[in-house]
């Protein structure tokens, strides 16, 4: 069972990942690092971070908002 605080934590993590998905501040920036544009490195880092967060979510809290943990009519609490 996932606590209410943890549910809010996952919601915040999702909101942060969504906010960081598009590097608005790098638009029009022509700097190059290791042969690739800086904005492309931003996406490499973002995808890595997203993968780690999703892996943690899948192991720890899969089913939040999807599975119903309340007892049904035949079960007692």
RACORUR-V880753 format. One record per backbone hydrogen bond with DSSP energy under -1.0 kcal/mol. NH is the residue of the N-H (numbers start at 1). CO is the residue of the C=O. E is the energy in kcal/mol with one decimal. If there is no record, write none. Layout:
NH_CO_E + NH_CO_E
//
This chain:
7_3_-2.0 + 8_4_-2.1 + 9_5_-2.1 + 10_6_-2.4 + 11_7_-2.0 + 12_8_-2.4 + 13_9_-2.4 + 14_10_-2.4 + 15_11_-2.3 + 16_12_-2.6 + 17_13_-2.3 + 18_14_-2.4 + 19_15_-2.3 + 20_16_-2.0 + 24_22_-2.0 + 26_23_-2.1 + 27_24_-1.5 + 29_26_-2.0 + 33_36_-3.1 + 36_33_-1.8 + 38_31_-2.1 + 41_37_-1.4 + 42_38_-1.9 + 43_39_-1.6 + 44_40_-2.0 + 45_41_-2.5 + 46_42_-2.7 + 47_43_-2.8 + 48_44_-2.0 + 49_45_-2.6 + 50_46_-2.9 + 51_47_-2.2 + 52_48_-2.1 + 53_49_-2.5 + 54_50_-2.7 + 55_51_-2.3 + 56_52_-2.3 + 57_53_-2.6 + 58_54_-2.9 + 59_55_-1.8 + 60_56_-2.4 + 61_57_-2.4 + 64_61_-1.6 + 66_63_-2.5 + 67_63_-2.3 + 75_72_-1.2
//
